[in-house]
Amino acid sequence: MTVKHKLALIGCGGMARSHVSRFEELMDRLEITAVVDIDIERAKAVAELLPNDPVVSTDHRDALKVCDAVLLALPHHLHCEYTIDCLNAGKHVLAEKPLGNSEEECRKMIEAARRNNRTLMVAYCMRFHPLVVMMKDLIQRKAYGRTFQLSIWTEQHTEREASNWMCRADTLGGGQLFSHGCHYIDLMLWMMGKPVEGSHIGTNLCTPWMEREGTSNVSIRFEDGSCGYHFGTWGARGTKLGYSFQAHCEEGMLEIDYAKGQLLLHSRLEKHIPGVQENKNSVKVLLEAPGIKPTSIEMKHFLDCLETGATPLTDAESSLEGLKVIWELYKAEDERKLADLTGIINKFK
Ligand SMILES: NC(=O)c1ccc[n+]([C@@H]2O[C@H](COP(=O)([O-])OP(=O)(O)OC[C@H]3O[C@@H](n4cnc5c(N)ncnc54)[C@H](O)[C@@H]3O)[C@@H](O)[C@H]2O)c1
């Protein structure tokens, strides 16, 4: 018999709505029994999207009476307190990224999950995207030889009112790199392994609503000598690349065209001859996965882990590794130095 998990949503803003809109195919495995937001209208609006009649409240303690697990989608400075409350009430938690705003907060959350013997998973949805999963597999199997450069671009326009929690460094926990770039630092570590050194340069030029950077550039060198680069901006008023992932390997370049939902292999058919303008390249589609909803695959994984007791792929400990890299990069940026990243992570090979 299928177990129906009773899930509460705590925080009913943009991300919670996005999750709910992608849950249709999971409705035989979960029931959203409560929706909570300090703004009751937001909680009601999410309740209206649901087939059942959940508890609607401004107080998360009402939700804890009627659920087994929680999807927590709150402003970052509230992640630690609410996650620990839910774990102490015996609930499993799928917490939106980033786990917490400091290493101390993250460690307290990890300890609360351990003490209560509950699952704490971090919603790094990109790790569940089939195109990303296949790119990682090809890189790690050296299917096209060694990878010497992984570059990731994410270009968006994300603007909030000055009073919004996302504008302030203390409530957001940092800037664009911490809030959004954490997905891609996590992916880079997952694909490329241990970092040895790196740098971050950010700016809030043209994203004046951001106290810290709205545009971020990260360069990392990994243990095997390869390089990683991430450019993320919330200031793009136009874009060509949108979201693009490119891995240069010895035998070609792997590309995820996120908008088209394709993983491509670009390879040169002939050796480049200086002065000869026409380069013969071949482009092969390795995987087509348009319209994928990675948050739905992520939720399915969370439910699978609750049923089997397996450790989630994006467990709290491994998610902390990426945040530690970000904090070292920020520190080095403030000191105008290159960050020494050796020995700061253990989870990724
Ligand atoms: N995985 C992704 O791609 C992705 C994308 C966007 C946001 N997120 C994450 O989702 C989380 C929420 O972000 P968002 O964009 O939905 O923000 P949001 O501001 O739209 O929503 C946050 C909600 O929390 C509510 N809230 C604030 N304090 C509360 C409290 N004490 N109790 C109950 N509710 C409270 C607010 O009223 C608001 O509705 C963040 O961790 C963010 O990083 C993830």
The ligand as an ORCA input file, in Angstrom:
! r2SCAN-3c Opt
* xyz 0 1
  N      15.319     26.224     -5.328
  C      15.150     27.361     -5.954
  O      15.423     27.439     -7.131
  C      14.637     28.559     -5.196
  C      14.135     29.676     -5.884
  C      13.627     30.743     -5.138
  C      13.664     30.724     -3.755
  N      14.187     29.624     -3.121
  C      14.274     29.575     -1.650
  O      12.972     29.486     -1.074
  C      12.970     30.166      0.186
  C      11.863     31.201      0.182
  O      12.100     32.105     -0.878
  P      10.898     32.832     -1.638
  O      11.469     33.322     -2.922
  O       9.695     31.977     -1.663
  O      10.686     34.076     -0.654
  P       9.335     34.897     -0.412
  O       9.720     36.144      0.270
  O       8.561     34.958     -1.684
  O       8.532     33.950      0.599
  C       8.844     33.807      1.960
  C       7.515     33.704      2.709
  O       7.782     33.481      4.093
  C       6.805     34.216      4.824
  N       7.274     34.399      6.199
  C       8.182     35.287      6.651
  N       8.358     35.137      7.980
  C       7.551     34.116      8.371
  C       7.297     33.492      9.610
  N       7.913     33.879     10.725
  N       6.399     32.468      9.637
  C       5.752     32.080      8.516
  N       5.946     32.650      7.318
  C       6.847     33.644      7.233
  C       6.635     35.489      4.055
  O       5.425     36.158      4.381
  C       6.681     34.988      2.616
  O       5.400     34.688      2.110
  C      14.371     30.730      0.360
  O      15.153     29.823      1.088
  C      14.888     30.833     -1.061
  O      16.292     30.806     -1.189
  C      14.641     28.552     -3.819
*
